[in-house]
């Protein structure tokens, strides 16, 4: 979305500071490049006063600026220092940058024990994170740290296995130390220097058998999808949790799974929740990651991804829009090299299971898949996921609204009836839009009117189906 700057290029709010372009913006703040002082944070007076009242910033660090009807407060980021929204940050390039952010998060948490830092602005020069105070579900600090350090992946810093898969230049001990910093434990000894160029290999100490002790003690939960939740608990989680018992009876690892259903039905959301629960390295496959116009190149990339996943096992391979790779091999296809791509997938899937790699595919067009791909032994479980029922919508909304401040007059039963059959992606957007409208109106909680306005501004993009079927097994 284009940014509408509050202040023009060339504006001089203070001697020695000339503003250039606006690089980032929220409802109540903007960040500008400047001539000599690094980035400049410009905040509405009400927001800046909240930071001062919370003790996160000293009033002496801010200076006032009036431009038109707005009363603004400005903060210098400092040349060579990061000043950025947590959710738009570039990935760190060294261990010292990770330590600086972890320390800033911990120091800010000691001062402000209640606010969420998922929407905060990182002021590296002052070792502070200052929140935007938008109504939104609470996000734990370790997840904020993991998101920032990976450049935008929703992963907890405490998930050492997954963090090392994404940042192999950090050792397990270094990650554990960073977790300790975020949790408020100081570093007693300097950590060895590490940079992204130090090592790009997959960690060699990753176990090749599923470790049932590494699973959370609670059952896997999928709000709004009780049948799919039960399936994953029975056919994936229980096999991993009780590995020895199943192995005695000849079952070493869960078989490959294929989810199919219309766009927006929640296939991707379900898999993301499973990946987060298992906390395994995840390898994504789509046309953008492995597609190539060169003969044999796509097949080579497919083989490489399966090999990498096997080396990092137990792990997960998620194949989005699998019909792009496993469409039926008939005369209408683009030649022998296309047949070879399908064959490479068909060879890789059963081998992956033997190597403790869980393969999950997703498609909107089950009927277009090659018959050899959908037989058991390739994909053992083929599950249809339909649009959510009224009961499923209510369950999901209950979880979503339980995590955000909202008025008791928000009638979830009425909302569930109105939104039944809508894509899960619509439901998530409506909740976020309700929070945005609440923040824009200066409210501290979501009110019923904000939800109604969000629904009215979010018409369904899919046609309602006559069928009542929600989930099925093939």
C-alpha positions as CSV (number, residue, x, y, z in Angstrom):
1,X,0.0,0.0,0.0
2,X,1.4,3.4,-0.9
3,X,2.5,5.6,2.0
4,X,1.0,9.0,2.5
5,X,3.8,11.0,4.2
6,X,2.8,13.4,6.9
7,X,5.9,15.5,6.3
8,X,7.3,16.6,2.9
9,X,10.7,15.8,1.5
10,X,13.2,18.4,2.4
11,X,11.4,19.3,5.6
12,X,13.7,20.5,8.4
13,X,12.1,19.7,11.8
14,X,15.3,20.6,13.7
15,X,18.7,22.1,12.9
16,X,20.9,19.5,11.1
17,X,18.1,17.2,10.2
18,X,16.6,17.2,6.7
19,X,13.9,14.6,6.0
20,X,14.0,12.4,2.9
21,X,11.5,9.7,1.9
22,X,9.1,8.0,4.3
23,X,10.1,4.3,4.4
24,X,7.5,2.8,6.7
25,X,4.3,3.9,8.3
26,X,1.5,2.8,10.7
27,X,-1.7,4.5,11.8
28,X,0.0,6.6,14.4
29,X,3.7,6.7,13.4
30,X,6.0,7.1,10.4
31,X,9.7,6.5,9.8
32,X,11.8,8.7,7.5
33,X,15.3,8.6,6.1
34,X,17.3,11.8,7.0
35,X,20.3,13.6,5.8
36,X,22.8,13.0,8.6
37,X,21.2,11.5,11.7
38,X,20.0,8.1,10.4
39,X,16.4,7.3,10.4
40,X,13.8,9.5,12.2
41,X,10.7,8.2,14.0
42,X,7.7,10.5,13.8
43,X,4.9,9.7,16.1
44,X,1.6,11.3,17.0
45,X,1.8,13.1,20.4
46,X,-0.7,10.7,22.1
47,X,1.4,7.6,21.1
48,X,4.7,9.2,22.1
49,X,3.2,10.3,25.5
50,X,2.2,6.6,26.0
51,X,5.8,5.5,25.6
52,X,7.0,8.1,28.0
53,X,4.3,7.3,30.6
54,X,5.2,3.6,30.3
55,X,8.8,4.4,31.0
56,X,10.1,3.1,27.7
57,X,11.4,6.4,26.6
58,X,12.6,9.6,28.3
59,X,10.7,12.8,27.3
60,X,14.1,14.4,26.8
61,X,14.9,12.1,23.8
62,X,11.8,13.4,21.9
63,X,11.4,16.8,20.3
64,X,8.2,18.4,19.1
65,X,7.3,19.4,15.6
66,X,4.1,21.0,14.4
67,X,3.1,20.7,10.7
68,X,-0.4,21.7,9.8
69,X,-3.0,20.4,12.2
70,X,-0.8,17.6,13.5
71,X,1.1,17.7,16.8
72,X,4.1,15.3,16.3
73,X,7.0,14.1,18.4
74,X,10.3,13.0,16.7
75,X,13.0,10.6,17.8
76,X,16.5,10.2,16.2
77,X,17.4,6.6,15.3
78,X,21.1,7.3,15.0
79,X,23.3,6.7,12.0
80,X,24.2,3.1,11.6
81,X,21.5,1.9,14.0
82,X,18.3,0.0,13.2
83,X,15.0,1.9,13.5
84,X,12.3,-0.3,12.0
85,X,9.0,-2.1,12.6
86,X,9.5,-5.5,14.1
87,X,7.3,-7.0,11.4
88,X,9.1,-5.4,8.5
89,X,12.7,-5.9,9.5
90,X,15.5,-7.2,7.3
91,X,17.1,-10.4,8.7
92,X,20.1,-9.9,11.0
93,X,23.6,-10.5,9.5
94,X,25.5,-11.4,12.7
95,X,25.2,-12.9,16.2
96,X,25.8,-9.5,17.7
97,X,22.7,-8.1,16.0
98,X,20.7,-11.0,17.4
99,X,22.0,-10.3,20.9
100,X,21.2,-6.6,20.6
101,X,17.6,-7.3,19.6
102,X,17.2,-10.0,22.3
103,X,18.6,-7.6,24.9
104,X,16.4,-4.8,23.8
105,X,13.3,-7.0,24.0
106,X,14.2,-8.2,27.5
107,X,14.9,-4.7,28.7
108,X,11.7,-3.4,27.3
109,X,9.7,-6.2,28.9
110,X,11.2,-5.4,32.3
111,X,9.8,-1.9,32.0
112,X,6.5,-2.8,30.4
113,X,5.2,-6.2,31.5
114,X,1.8,-6.0,29.8
115,X,2.1,-4.6,26.2
116,X,2.6,-6.8,23.2
117,X,5.8,-6.2,21.1
118,X,4.6,-8.0,17.9
119,X,3.7,-4.6,16.5
120,X,6.6,-2.7,18.1
121,X,9.2,-0.4,16.6
122,X,12.8,-1.4,17.2
123,X,15.0,1.5,18.3
124,X,18.4,-0.1,18.4
125,X,20.3,3.0,19.6
126,X,18.3,3.1,22.8
127,X,17.9,-0.7,23.2
128,X,14.1,-0.4,23.2
129,X,11.1,-1.8,21.6
130,X,8.1,0.7,21.7
131,X,4.7,-0.8,21.0
132,X,2.0,0.6,18.7
133,X,-0.8,-0.6,21.1
134,X,-3.0,-2.0,18.5
135,X,-5.7,-4.4,19.7
136,X,-4.5,-7.9,18.6
137,X,-4.0,-11.4,20.0
138,X,-1.1,-11.6,22.5
139,X,2.2,-12.9,21.0
140,X,4.8,-14.3,23.3
141,X,8.2,-12.6,23.3
142,X,10.1,-15.7,22.1
143,X,7.8,-15.8,19.0
144,X,8.5,-12.0,18.4
145,X,12.2,-12.7,18.6
146,X,12.0,-15.7,16.3
147,X,10.0,-13.7,13.8
148,X,12.5,-10.8,13.7
149,X,15.6,-13.0,13.5
150,X,14.3,-15.1,10.6
151,X,13.1,-12.1,8.7
152,X,9.4,-12.8,9.0
153,X,8.9,-16.5,9.7
154,X,6.3,-17.3,12.5
155,X,8.6,-19.4,14.6
156,X,9.5,-19.3,18.3
157,X,13.1,-18.6,19.2
158,X,12.8,-21.6,21.6
159,X,12.2,-23.9,18.6
160,X,15.9,-24.6,18.3
161,X,15.6,-27.3,15.6
162,X,13.5,-25.1,13.3
163,X,15.6,-22.1,14.0
164,X,18.8,-23.9,13.1
165,X,17.2,-25.1,9.8
166,X,16.6,-21.5,8.9
167,X,19.8,-20.0,10.5
168,X,22.4,-22.8,10.3
169,X,25.2,-20.2,11.1
170,X,23.9,-20.1,14.7
171,X,24.8,-23.1,16.9
172,X,22.3,-24.7,19.3
173,X,24.2,-23.2,22.3
174,X,24.1,-19.7,20.8
175,X,20.3,-20.0,20.2
176,X,19.8,-21.3,23.8
177,X,21.7,-18.3,25.0
178,X,19.6,-15.9,23.0
179,X,16.5,-17.6,24.5
180,X,18.0,-16.9,27.9
181,X,18.5,-13.2,27.1
182,X,14.9,-12.8,26.0
183,X,13.8,-14.6,29.2
184,X,15.8,-12.1,31.2
185,X,19.0,-14.0,31.9
186,X,22.2,-12.0,31.2
187,X,25.1,-13.3,29.1
188,X,28.0,-14.0,31.5
189,X,30.6,-14.8,28.8
190,X,30.9,-13.5,25.2
191,X,29.5,-15.9,22.6
192,X,31.7,-17.0,19.7
193,X,31.2,-14.8,16.6
194,X,28.9,-16.2,14.0
195,X,27.7,-14.8,10.7
196,X,25.5,-16.2,7.9
197,X,28.6,-17.0,5.9
198,X,30.1,-19.1,8.7
199,X,28.1,-22.2,7.7
200,X,25.3,-22.9,5.3
201,X,25.1,-26.6,5.8
202,X,22.2,-28.3,7.6
203,X,23.1,-29.1,11.2
204,X,24.8,-32.4,11.4
205,X,23.5,-33.2,14.9
206,X,19.9,-33.4,14.0
207,X,18.3,-36.8,14.9
208,X,17.3,-39.1,12.0
209,X,14.4,-40.7,14.1
210,X,11.4,-38.8,15.4
211,X,11.9,-37.8,19.0
212,X,8.7,-38.3,20.9
213,X,10.0,-36.5,23.9
214,X,10.4,-33.3,21.8
215,X,6.6,-33.1,21.1
216,X,4.5,-30.8,23.3
217,X,2.7,-32.6,26.1
218,X,-0.7,-31.4,25.0
219,X,-2.6,-32.7,22.0
220,X,-2.5,-31.0,18.6
221,X,-5.3,-28.5,18.4
222,X,-7.0,-27.1,15.2
223,X,-9.7,-24.6,16.2
224,X,-12.7,-24.8,13.9
225,X,-11.7,-28.1,12.4
226,X,-12.5,-30.9,14.9
227,X,-12.4,-33.8,12.3
228,X,-9.1,-32.7,10.8
229,X,-7.7,-32.2,14.3
230,X,-8.7,-35.8,15.3
231,X,-7.2,-37.1,12.1
232,X,-3.8,-35.4,12.7
233,X,-3.7,-36.6,16.3
234,X,-4.5,-40.2,15.4
235,X,-2.5,-40.6,12.2
236,X,0.5,-38.3,12.8
237,X,0.9,-37.2,16.4
238,X,0.1,-40.5,18.1
239,X,2.5,-42.5,15.8
240,X,5.3,-40.1,16.6
241,X,4.6,-39.8,20.3
242,X,4.4,-43.6,20.7
243,X,7.1,-44.5,18.1
244,X,8.4,-47.6,19.8
245,X,4.9,-49.1,20.2
246,X,4.1,-48.6,16.5
247,X,7.5,-49.7,15.3
248,X,7.0,-53.0,17.0
249,X,4.0,-53.5,14.8
250,X,5.8,-52.5,11.6
251,X,4.8,-48.8,11.5
252,X,7.9,-46.6,11.5
253,X,6.5,-43.3,10.5
254,X,3.3,-41.5,9.3
255,X,2.4,-41.9,5.7
256,X,2.1,-39.1,3.2
257,X,-1.1,-37.0,3.3
258,X,-3.0,-35.1,0.6
259,X,-5.5,-32.4,1.4
260,X,-7.9,-31.2,-1.3
261,X,-10.7,-28.7,-1.3
262,X,-11.7,-25.3,-2.7
263,X,-9.5,-22.2,-2.3
264,X,-9.7,-20.6,1.1
265,X,-11.1,-23.7,2.9
266,X,-8.2,-23.8,5.4
267,X,-5.8,-26.4,4.0
268,X,-2.7,-24.1,4.3
269,X,-3.8,-23.0,7.8
270,X,-4.1,-26.6,9.0
271,X,-0.7,-27.5,7.7
272,X,0.9,-24.4,9.2
273,X,-0.6,-25.3,12.6
274,X,0.8,-28.9,12.3
275,X,4.2,-27.7,11.4
276,X,4.3,-25.3,14.4
277,X,3.2,-28.1,16.7
278,X,5.7,-30.7,15.5
279,X,8.5,-28.1,15.4
280,X,10.4,-29.9,12.6
281,X,12.3,-28.3,9.8
282,X,9.9,-27.6,7.0
283,X,10.7,-27.6,3.2
284,X,8.2,-25.9,1.0
285,X,7.7,-26.9,-2.6
286,X,5.8,-24.8,-5.1
287,X,6.2,-23.8,-8.7
288,X,8.2,-20.8,-7.7
289,X,10.7,-22.7,-5.7
290,X,11.5,-25.6,-8.2
291,X,9.9,-24.7,-11.5
292,X,12.3,-24.2,-14.4
293,X,12.0,-23.9,-18.2
294,X,15.1,-26.0,-18.6
295,X,14.8,-29.7,-19.3
296,X,15.7,-31.9,-16.3
297,X,16.3,-28.9,-14.1
298,X,13.0,-29.2,-12.2
299,X,13.5,-32.9,-11.6
300,X,17.0,-32.1,-10.2
301,X,15.5,-29.5,-7.8
302,X,12.9,-32.0,-6.7
303,X,15.5,-34.6,-5.9
304,X,17.6,-32.0,-4.0
305,X,14.7,-30.9,-1.8
306,X,13.9,-34.5,-0.8
307,X,17.6,-35.1,-0.1
308,X,17.8,-32.0,2.1
309,X,14.7,-33.0,4.0
310,X,16.1,-36.5,4.6
311,X,19.3,-35.0,5.9
312,X,17.4,-32.8,8.4
313,X,14.9,-35.5,9.4
314,X,12.5,-35.8,11.1
315,X,11.2,-33.0,8.8
316,X,8.2,-32.0,6.7
317,X,7.9,-31.4,3.0
318,X,4.8,-29.3,2.1
319,X,3.9,-29.4,-1.6
320,X,1.5,-26.6,-2.5
321,X,-0.7,-26.8,-5.6
322,X,0.6,-30.3,-6.2
323,X,-1.4,-30.6,-9.4
324,X,1.2,-28.3,-11.0
325,X,3.7,-31.2,-10.7
326,X,1.6,-34.4,-10.6
327,X,-1.0,-33.8,-13.3
328,X,-2.0,-36.8,-15.4
329,X,0.7,-37.8,-17.9
330,X,-1.3,-37.8,-21.2
331,X,-0.7,-36.6,-24.7
332,X,-1.5,-33.0,-23.8
333,X,1.5,-32.6,-21.6
334,X,4.7,-30.9,-22.6
335,X,6.8,-33.9,-23.5
336,X,9.1,-36.5,-22.0
337,X,10.7,-34.1,-19.5
338,X,7.3,-33.5,-17.9
339,X,6.9,-37.3,-17.4
340,X,10.3,-37.3,-15.8
341,X,9.2,-34.7,-13.2
342,X,6.1,-36.7,-12.3
343,X,8.2,-39.8,-12.0
344,X,10.8,-38.0,-9.7
345,X,8.0,-37.1,-7.3
346,X,6.5,-40.6,-7.4
347,X,9.9,-42.0,-6.5
348,X,10.6,-39.5,-3.8
349,X,7.4,-39.7,-1.8
350,X,7.7,-43.3,-0.5
351,X,11.4,-42.9,0.1
352,X,10.7,-39.8,2.1
353,X,8.5,-41.8,4.5
354,X,11.3,-44.3,5.0
355,X,13.6,-41.4,5.8
356,X,11.3,-39.9,8.5
357,X,10.1,-37.1,6.3
358,X,6.4,-36.3,6.4
359,X,5.1,-35.4,3.0
360,X,1.9,-33.2,2.9
361,X,0.4,-32.1,-0.4
362,X,-2.4,-29.7,-1.1
363,X,-4.5,-29.2,-4.2
364,X,-7.7,-27.6,-5.4
365,X,-8.0,-30.0,-8.3
366,X,-7.9,-33.6,-7.1
367,X,-9.4,-34.9,-10.4
368,X,-6.4,-33.6,-12.4
369,X,-3.8,-35.6,-10.6
370,X,-2.0,-38.6,-12.1
371,X,-3.7,-41.8,-11.0
372,X,-0.4,-43.2,-9.9
373,X,0.0,-40.3,-7.5
374,X,-3.2,-40.9,-5.6
375,X,-2.9,-44.6,-5.0
376,X,-2.0,-45.8,-1.5
377,X,1.7,-46.3,-1.0
378,X,2.2,-42.8,-2.4
379,X,-0.4,-40.8,-0.5
380,X,-1.9,-43.1,2.1
381,X,-4.5,-40.5,3.2
382,X,-6.5,-38.3,0.8
383,X,-8.7,-35.9,2.8
384,X,-11.3,-33.5,1.5
385,X,-11.6,-30.2,3.3
386,X,-14.7,-28.2,2.7
387,X,-15.8,-24.8,3.8
388,X,-16.5,-24.5,7.5
389,X,-19.9,-25.1,9.1
390,X,-21.6,-22.7,11.6
391,X,-20.2,-24.8,14.5
392,X,-16.7,-24.7,13.1
393,X,-16.9,-21.0,12.5
394,X,-18.1,-20.4,16.1
395,X,-15.2,-22.5,17.4
396,X,-12.6,-20.6,15.4
397,X,-14.1,-17.2,16.3
398,X,-14.1,-18.1,20.0
399,X,-10.4,-18.8,19.9
400,X,-9.6,-15.6,17.9
401,X,-11.7,-13.3,20.1
402,X,-10.5,-14.9,23.3
403,X,-7.0,-13.6,22.4
404,X,-8.0,-9.9,21.8
405,X,-9.7,-7.3,24.0
406,X,-13.3,-7.1,22.8
407,X,-16.7,-5.8,24.0
408,X,-18.9,-8.5,25.6
409,X,-21.7,-7.3,23.2
410,X,-19.8,-9.0,20.3
411,X,-22.3,-11.8,19.5
412,X,-20.2,-14.8,18.3
413,X,-23.2,-17.0,17.7
414,X,-24.8,-14.5,15.4
415,X,-21.5,-13.9,13.6
416,X,-21.0,-17.7,13.1
417,X,-24.4,-18.0,11.5
418,X,-23.6,-15.1,9.2
419,X,-20.1,-16.3,8.2
420,X,-20.8,-20.1,7.9
421,X,-19.5,-21.3,4.6
422,X,-17.1,-18.5,4.2
423,X,-13.4,-19.3,3.6
424,X,-11.3,-19.5,6.8
425,X,-9.0,-16.9,5.2
426,X,-12.0,-14.5,5.2
427,X,-12.6,-15.1,8.9
428,X,-9.0,-14.3,9.8
429,X,-9.0,-11.2,7.7
430,X,-12.3,-10.0,9.3
431,X,-10.9,-10.4,12.8
432,X,-7.7,-8.5,11.8
433,X,-9.8,-5.8,10.1
434,X,-12.0,-5.4,13.2
435,X,-8.8,-4.8,15.2
436,X,-7.5,-2.3,12.7
437,X,-10.8,-0.3,12.7
438,X,-10.8,-0.3,16.5
439,X,-7.3,1.0,16.6
440,X,-8.1,3.6,14.0
441,X,-11.0,4.8,16.1
442,X,-8.8,5.2,19.1
443,X,-10.5,2.4,21.0
444,X,-8.7,0.0,23.3
445,X,-11.0,-3.0,22.4
446,X,-12.9,-4.3,19.5
447,X,-16.6,-3.3,19.5
448,X,-19.5,-4.9,17.7
449,X,-19.7,-2.0,15.3
450,X,-16.1,-2.6,14.2
451,X,-16.9,-6.3,13.4
452,X,-20.0,-5.3,11.4
453,X,-18.1,-2.8,9.4
454,X,-15.3,-5.3,8.8
455,X,-17.8,-7.9,7.5
456,X,-19.5,-5.3,5.2
457,X,-16.2,-4.4,3.7
458,X,-15.2,-8.0,3.1
459,X,-17.6,-9.6,0.6
460,X,-17.1,-13.2,-0.1
461,X,-15.1,-14.0,-3.2
462,X,-16.3,-17.5,-3.6
463,X,-19.7,-18.9,-4.4
464,X,-21.6,-20.8,-1.7
465,X,-21.8,-24.5,-2.3
466,X,-25.0,-26.5,-2.0
467,X,-23.2,-29.5,-0.4
468,X,-23.2,-29.9,3.3
469,X,-20.1,-32.2,3.3
470,X,-17.2,-30.6,5.2
471,X,-14.5,-33.3,5.4
472,X,-14.2,-36.7,3.9
473,X,-11.7,-39.5,3.4
474,X,-10.9,-41.2,0.1
